[in-house]
Amino acid sequence: MKIAVYESRLANFGGGGRHALMLALALAEAHAVEFWHAGPVDPAAIQARWNVSTESLRLREVPPDDAAVSALTAGLDGFINAAQGRFVHPRARRSAFLSFFPTGVDLSPSGRARWALGSLIRVAGLSGALPAGLRERLRTLPTRAEIQALAAYDAILANSEYSRRWVRHYWHRESQVLYPPIDRLQPGIKKNIILHVGRFFVGGHNKKHDVLVDAFRALLARLPAGESWELHLAGSITPGDEHQRYADRIRELAAGLPVRIHHGIDHPALAALFGRARIYWHATGYGADLRRHPDQAEHFGMSIAEAMSAGAVPVVYAEGGPAEIVTPGRDGLVWRTPEALVDDTLDLIRQPERQAVMAAAAAARSRDFETRAFMRQARALWDRIMRQHPADTMALPHDR
């Protein structure tokens, strides 16, 4: 069986790219699989960053054009689109869309109303009379072709229950959760380190490094006498001037504090850092209006599960995917204000026995996301999709 998995931004080394790549590798154990991407990709860099070999795949650079990619899917047995916001019309025998969050098409009642109004404005030729902000919103409305392309997929896969809920809201589709896999890491000799791992970028589900630095500054002022802690921020910088400026601003904000910033860290060094950290912080979604902009929450949180596997206690913002991973008071803590983040962290520091119990529970919880379980689930899901009758599009059951 010949299958293609498409993720256009693999070179950004985001969590979604790794999720898609691991799905391709799972299917490659039984099928001939190509991994399609836009722009150059270095297999050696993938190995260094993610500890993942691509030898069982054929990496193929494809044009950055949805129509061209659609044409390439003709004749395939299977096509999985993991390129977010790219509504490639699938022409393979079976197809699935791997959604990290359902962006681009809004079929909710309010979304349909905006689309209908936008279509009338376009037909009437009134776009030029609108204010610039409204013209931009009109420009980003989905086209009929994009809506039809999305409807053509046999199945939708979501990376978390949080994303699945919004797939149902925005796309009016049922979906099956396929959590991304993690490589379980070994705890090392623990140091007084608080860790956060996440790319430096602006917009969307920004990782809120500034919130973490400010909270750490407040934490330092309240540490017990003789306690010394460091905050480590690890992650690549998304290409682009605005993202570089954001990373520079975080470095300036952290100046003078025991904050260590690691850009471009390779897998062995990152694994060692996870192993040394006692506590893991996460703040994505804080300060956002998640009812209006649910995409600004963390959609899953792979780095949280990785930290848990290494015996770091997670203290995470209580929305989005992280709220699915962490059971408060058992294998981690959740917070809603930076003050609570500092208070909860201080409680862990002051109670090393509680910290140790939570660290053990966190490591146990991380086994639910290990790679071997993911590979089995991914192959089982794909087998079900292939067995579907065309009339059963999107009939994958909703787990209860």
Order of alpha helices (4+ residues) and beta strands (2+ residues): beta-alpha-beta-alpha-beta-alpha-beta-beta-alpha-alpha-alpha-beta-alpha-beta-beta-alpha-beta-alpha-beta-alpha-beta-alpha-beta-alpha-beta-alpha-alpha-alpha
